Amino acid sequence: ENRVTSLTAAPASRKVMLAWQVRDGADITGFKLYRAEGQNGTYALVQELEAGAESAEDTGLRNKTRYYYRLEALCRDGTVTVHGPVCATPKLRYALQ
């Protein structure tokens, strides 16, 4: 079952803002956000978030580097659902199209 929908990653200078939506009734106890450099890179834990979270900010990144993110939703029944990957490339000045 897909407990999280619409995971997105939006770049800014030296950071990426991530956002997602949780389905109504999803019994989530928390999230883990992972980041990799490059599509085949190794994912490392960036943040652990509480159950009600629907966004996160990853800061201190290098501009002009593409980062990939995966979000794990930890569920009360002990299962984990994995969402993503989504990617973003921080830039010095990022203009919305």
Solvent accessible surface area in square Angstrom, and as a share of the most:
residue,aa,sasa,rsa
1,E,149,0.67
2,N,80,0.41
3,R,35,0.13
4,V,3,0.02
5,T,51,0.30
6,S,67,0.43
7,L,24,0.12
8,T,75,0.44
9,A,22,0.17
10,A,48,0.37
11,P,19,0.12
12,A,21,0.16
13,S,45,0.29
14,R,138,0.50
15,K,63,0.27
16,V,0,0.00
17,M,69,0.31
18,L,2,0.01
19,A,44,0.34
20,W,5,0.02
21,Q,111,0.49
22,V,40,0.23
23,R,120,0.44
24,D,150,0.78
25,G,84,0.80
26,A,23,0.18
27,D,68,0.35
28,I,13,0.06
29,T,63,0.37
30,G,5,0.05
31,F,1,0.01
32,K,54,0.23
33,L,0,0.00
34,Y,38,0.14
35,R,70,0.26
36,A,3,0.02
37,E,84,0.38
38,G,31,0.30
39,Q,129,0.57
40,N,150,0.77
41,G,25,0.24
42,T,125,0.73
43,Y,46,0.18
44,A,59,0.46
45,L,84,0.42
46,V,40,0.23
47,Q,51,0.23
48,E,120,0.54
49,L,33,0.16
50,E,142,0.64
51,A,43,0.33
52,G,72,0.69
53,A,23,0.18
54,E,82,0.37
55,S,68,0.44
56,A,12,0.09
57,E,80,0.36
58,D,6,0.03
59,T,81,0.47
60,G,58,0.56
61,L,7,0.04
62,R,139,0.51
63,N,42,0.21
64,K,176,0.74
65,T,26,0.15
66,R,130,0.48
67,Y,5,0.02
68,Y,23,0.09
69,Y,0,0.00
70,R,68,0.25
71,L,0,0.00
72,E,29,0.13
73,A,0,0.00
74,L,45,0.23
75,C,8,0.05
76,R,160,0.59
77,D,100,0.52
78,G,64,0.62
79,T,67,0.39
80,V,72,0.42
81,T,23,0.14
82,V,81,0.47
83,H,17,0.08
84,G,43,0.42
85,P,79,0.50
86,V,32,0.19
87,C,51,0.31
88,A,7,0.05
89,T,27,0.16
90,P,0,0.00
91,K,89,0.38
92,L,124,0.62
93,R,208,0.76
94,Y,96,0.36
95,A,76,0.59
96,L,161,0.80
97,Q,213,0.95
